[in-house]
Amino acid sequence: MRLDENGRSIVRAMDEQGLSDIIGGSGNTMAACQELFAAVHHLTLMKPEMSILDFGSGCGRLAVPMMQFLSEEGTFVGIDIIPRLVEFTNKEIASRYANCNFYLSSDENKLYDKFLDVRTPELIPAKQLDDFGENSFDIISAFSVFTHLTNKEAREYLEKFRSLLKPNGKIVISCFLINDSSREYLRNGKSTIPFPDDVFESKDVYYYAHDGELTAVGYEEGKFQNIAFEAGFEPFVTYHGHWCGRPIRHFYQDIVVLSPKPVVPRDFDPQVYLKNNPDIAVPEGAEPAEIAKNHYLQYGIVEGRSWA
């Protein structure tokens, strides 16, 4: 997506203020905005009227192109732990778009402690994930977040995301996945992230530290899949990136797309569902409630059918 003048102006401000030093980005900021948007747009079948949560929104690289795509009915919410970045995104982005907001999170991550300056934090609206309420978002993105989380933290965030996500929603995250393919590139010294030798052992998670500072976390791919399943997600689609030395792909980090396991909502009313969807046949002698529930799980979620 080509950015309009508003978008180009915001990107210039990102570069002028050196915000890439905080978010760990490098290269062309404009291209990074387009790459993040492409990941979400193409991998989730996103529509302009959807509600988006960007967890770890940084300086707003996803928000900039997203605000050109979303309609007035769509919403974009960003949340980050660094006050300076939340200040920037509210000033440069949210001020231009009524359906866009950024919030400060009180979550902690040692990698970013040095950036936790306290510039006018009282002016930054604070919000936690639990504050948004269940079934609030069509899409949740988390880029360069799971690259710094332990297994325990990854599980906790996925469980929170699951409750925030609408039944037919999608989650897009980036991470470093360790598998036979990435191990081979690591063994041959091709990787841009030199995980230590324990990456060749059978572990759940692997850590890379630079100058004594935790820099990156890699997950055993099969173990990470189990974490996602246990958090309430279906088998996911993975797009392996070129971080480990693979030939250049669309994405640097590995991209994982998660879909929630289909469940019947607690307040699901079978009678209302059948009334709202008269095309559903109820065979003679069948239990209407069971027909309604089974139809909702098999077709209703995907088709966005009304049950209330």
Stockholm file with secondary structure:
# STOCKHOLM 1.0

chainA/1-308         MRLDENGRSIVRAMDEQGLSDIIGGSGNTMAACQELFAAVHHLTLMKPEMSILDFGSGCGRLAVPMMQFLSEEGTFVGIDIIPRLVEFTNKEIASRYANCNFYLSSDENKLYDKFLDVRTPELIPAKQLDDFGENSFDIISAFSVFTHLTNKEAREYLEKFRSLLKPNGKIVISCFLINDSSREYLRNGKSTIPFPDDVFESKDVYYYAHDGELTAVGYEEGKFQNIAFEAGFEPFVTYHGHWCGRPIRHFYQDIVVLSPKPVVPRDFDPQVYLKNNPDIAVPEGAEPAEIAKNHYLQYGIVEGRSWA
#=GR chainA/1-308 SS CCCCHHHHHHHHHHHHTTTHHHHTCCSCHHHHHHHHHHHHHHHHTCCTTCEEEEETCTTSTTHHHHHHHSCTTCEEEEEESCHHHHHHHHHHTGGGCTTEEEEECCCCCGGGGGGCCCSSGGGSCBCCGGGGCTTCEEEEEETTSGGGCCHHHHHHHHHHHHHHEEEEEEEEEEEEEECHHHHHHHHTTCCSSCCCGGGGSCCSEEEEEETTEEEEEEEEHHHHHHHHHHTTBCCCEEECCSTTSCSCCSCSSEEEEECBCCCCCTTCCHHHHHHHCTTSCCCTTSCHHHHHHHHIIIIIHHHTCCCC
#=GC SS_cons         CCCCHHHHHHHHHHHHTTTHHHHTCCSCHHHHHHHHHHHHHHHHTCCTTCEEEEETCTTSTTHHHHHHHSCTTCEEEEEESCHHHHHHHHHHTGGGCTTEEEEECCCCCGGGGGGCCCSSGGGSCBCCGGGGCTTCEEEEEETTSGGGCCHHHHHHHHHHHHHHEEEEEEEEEEEEEECHHHHHHHHTTCCSSCCCGGGGSCCSEEEEEETTEEEEEEEEHHHHHHHHHHTTBCCCEEECCSTTSCSCCSCSSEEEEECBCCCCCTTCCHHHHHHHCTTSCCCTTSCHHHHHHHHIIIIIHHHTCCCC
//
